[in-house]
Amino acid sequence: MRVLVTGGAGFIGTHTCLLLLEKGYDVVAIDSYINSNKKSLQRVIEILKSNKTTKDVSIKIFNIDIRDKKKLDELFLDAQNSGQPFKSVIHFAGLKSVKDSLSNPLLYWDANVKGTINLLNIMNKYKCKTIVFSSSATIYGLSDDEILSENIEIKPINPYGVTKAVIEKLLNDIFDSEPSCWRIANLRYFNPIGAHSSGMIGEAPIGVPSNIFPYITQVASGVLDKLTIYGNDWPTRDGSGIRDYIHVMDLAEGHISALKYLVKNNHQIINLNLGTGLGTSVLELVDIFERANKIKIPFEFSERRKGDSCKVIADNSLALSCLDWEPKRTLKEMCIDGWRWQSLNPNGY
Ligand SMILES: NC(=O)c1ccc[n+]([C@@H]2O[C@H](COP(=O)([O-])OP(=O)(O)OC[C@H]3O[C@@H](n4cnc5c(N)ncnc54)[C@H](O)[C@@H]3O)[C@@H](O)[C@H]2O)c1
């Protein structure tokens, strides 16, 4: 089956493209490279070539911004004319920094919301009506619930989260307009970390990372002096915030399971939390990283950040019951794999 992957050169995109290709999907990836490097998908090809069973597998890659209607239309038209139209889309393309979205909301609405509207218009035009969308646990905002299930109220507290919530709403409206045509999965990710075990692909943020894990690995490799931990007075077991970390390969597997689930079942729209259901504090994560990799991570505490939550843990029971999927990799593996990637690639790609 031919799948279009938007944002395929990014962190989660590369890992998912690799798995799709390993599983025999015909993959076309597009990216504007605003937050990624052209080398990332070349590395995916190198990994495939190093394996006897996948050495002849190929991927088509295009430099396309999803806001560029003309190029997107040409891509879908070419696929249709070649007799291999797109049947489904995994939609990663978007901007993801909460901090940047606060200072530049227009850019976030433009890239995330307008970009997705363009994509959906073209999908609709070419009758490609299956989409797996990268949503985020950020849409739950400051919930009082300790464990977040899909049916709690959505109340995002920053422009980034708002764009994800708005896109989910739009996808619901589109589904309602043609319920017998669309298959839609909104995958709400918790905290993806780690990297492929080869150390060839991983997270390579441009500039100072805003997520905790690349921050830790960049401190470990000496790119940054020390880790800043926001808040030591949260009502948690050690005062630092608690998150649900999931290995990026488990997350990538979740996408393939979600795609298979959509294709196999009746038309529907479904919201699924992809997390492990386990909460880990920042101090625990630092400790596991230090012990797993035998590296000290100097850190300092700073004030809580505006808009941060105390605990963000997934109720992943719906995903576990619907999808042929469960997260398998431990935090220790996430720390080892993530550090392997960073130590082999201290400056990214
Ligand atoms: N990593 C996380 O912690 C996390 C958590 C929840 C949700 N998400 C969402 O998952 C998706 C993928 O995240 P990621 O961590 O791989 O991020 P990433 O930045 O590594 O990947 C996103 C990719 O999309 C590309 N892109 C951005 N705007 C584009 C546009 N207009 N047209 C074409 N390409 C564009 C970027 O260049 C990048 O390669 C994003 O939508 C993000 O919001 C990520």
The ligand as an SDF file (V2000), in Angstrom:
LIG
                    3D

 44 48  0  0  0  0  0  0  0  0999 V2000
    8.2290   14.9000   19.7770 N   0  0  0  0  0  0  0  0  0  0  0  0
    7.2610   15.1420   20.6410 C   0  0  0  0  0  0  0  0  0  0  0  0
    7.4950   15.2540   21.8460 O   0  0  0  0  0  0  0  0  0  0  0  0
    5.8200   15.2250   20.1740 C   0  0  0  0  0  0  0  0  0  0  0  0
    4.7890   15.0510   21.1240 C   0  0  0  0  0  0  0  0  0  0  0  0
    3.4790   15.1600   20.6810 C   0  0  0  0  0  0  0  0  0  0  0  0
    3.1920   15.4310   19.3560 C   0  0  0  0  0  0  0  0  0  0  0  0
    4.2170   15.6080   18.4770 N   0  0  0  0  0  0  0  0  0  0  0  0
    3.8820   15.9200   17.0820 C   0  0  0  0  0  0  0  0  0  0  0  0
    4.3790   14.8990   16.2600 O   0  0  0  0  0  0  0  0  0  0  0  0
    4.7980   15.4340   15.0080 C   0  0  0  0  0  0  0  0  0  0  0  0
    6.2100   14.9910   14.7270 C   0  0  0  0  0  0  0  0  0  0  0  0
    7.0210   15.4080   15.8150 O   0  0  0  0  0  0  0  0  0  0  0  0
    8.6030   15.2520   15.8060 P   0  0  0  0  0  0  0  0  0  0  0  0
    9.0370   15.1530   17.2160 O   0  0  0  0  0  0  0  0  0  0  0  0
    9.0070   14.2260   14.8270 O   0  0  0  0  0  0  0  0  0  0  0  0
    8.9900   16.7000   15.2880 O   0  0  0  0  0  0  0  0  0  0  0  0
   10.0520   17.1340   14.1930 P   0  0  0  0  0  0  0  0  0  0  0  0
   10.1260   18.6140   14.2230 O   0  0  0  0  0  0  0  0  0  0  0  0
   11.3110   16.3660   14.3650 O   0  0  0  0  0  0  0  0  0  0  0  0
    9.3330   16.6390   12.8590 O   0  0  0  0  0  0  0  0  0  0  0  0
    8.3550   17.4020   12.1900 C   0  0  0  0  0  0  0  0  0  0  0  0
    8.7920   17.4930   10.7420 C   0  0  0  0  0  0  0  0  0  0  0  0
    7.8350   18.2560   10.0240 O   0  0  0  0  0  0  0  0  0  0  0  0
    8.5370   19.1420    9.1720 C   0  0  0  0  0  0  0  0  0  0  0  0
    7.6560   20.2780    8.9120 N   0  0  0  0  0  0  0  0  0  0  0  0
    7.2680   21.2420    9.7700 C   0  0  0  0  0  0  0  0  0  0  0  0
    6.4310   22.0900    9.1570 N   0  0  0  0  0  0  0  0  0  0  0  0
    6.2600   21.6350    7.8960 C   0  0  0  0  0  0  0  0  0  0  0  0
    5.5100   22.0700    6.7800 C   0  0  0  0  0  0  0  0  0  0  0  0
    4.7480   23.1690    6.8280 N   0  0  0  0  0  0  0  0  0  0  0  0
    5.5670   21.3520    5.6330 N   0  0  0  0  0  0  0  0  0  0  0  0
    6.3370   20.2430    5.5510 C   0  0  0  0  0  0  0  0  0  0  0  0
    7.0850   19.7940    6.5800 N   0  0  0  0  0  0  0  0  0  0  0  0
    7.0390   20.4800    7.7320 C   0  0  0  0  0  0  0  0  0  0  0  0
    9.8020   19.5020    9.9300 C   0  0  0  0  0  0  0  0  0  0  0  0
   10.8340   19.9580    9.0890 O   0  0  0  0  0  0  0  0  0  0  0  0
   10.1430   18.1730   10.5810 C   0  0  0  0  0  0  0  0  0  0  0  0
   10.9660   17.3990    9.7570 O   0  0  0  0  0  0  0  0  0  0  0  0
    4.6220   16.9400   15.0990 C   0  0  0  0  0  0  0  0  0  0  0  0
    3.4040   17.2690   14.4770 O   0  0  0  0  0  0  0  0  0  0  0  0
    4.5490   17.1990   16.5820 C   0  0  0  0  0  0  0  0  0  0  0  0
    3.7720   18.3090   16.8870 O   0  0  0  0  0  0  0  0  0  0  0  0
    5.5290   15.4980   18.8450 C   0  0  0  0  0  0  0  0  0  0  0  0
  1  2  1  0
  2  3  2  0
  2  4  1  0
  4  5  1  0
  4 44  2  0
  5  6  2  0
  6  7  1  0
  7  8  2  0
  8  9  1  0
  8 44  1  0
  9 10  1  0
  9 42  1  0
 10 11  1  0
 11 12  1  0
 11 40  1  0
 12 13  1  0
 13 14  1  0
 14 15  2  0
 14 16  1  0
 14 17  1  0
 17 18  1  0
 18 19  2  0
 18 20  1  0
 18 21  1  0
 21 22  1  0
 22 23  1  0
 23 24  1  0
 23 38  1  0
 24 25  1  0
 25 26  1  0
 25 36  1  0
 26 27  1  0
 26 35  1  0
 27 28  2  0
 28 29  1  0
 29 30  1  0
 29 35  2  0
 30 31  1  0
 30 32  2  0
 32 33  1  0
 33 34  2  0
 34 35  1  0
 36 37  1  0
 36 38  1  0
 38 39  1  0
 40 41  1  0
 40 42  1  0
 42 43  1  0
M  CHG  2   8   1  16  -1
M  END
$$$$
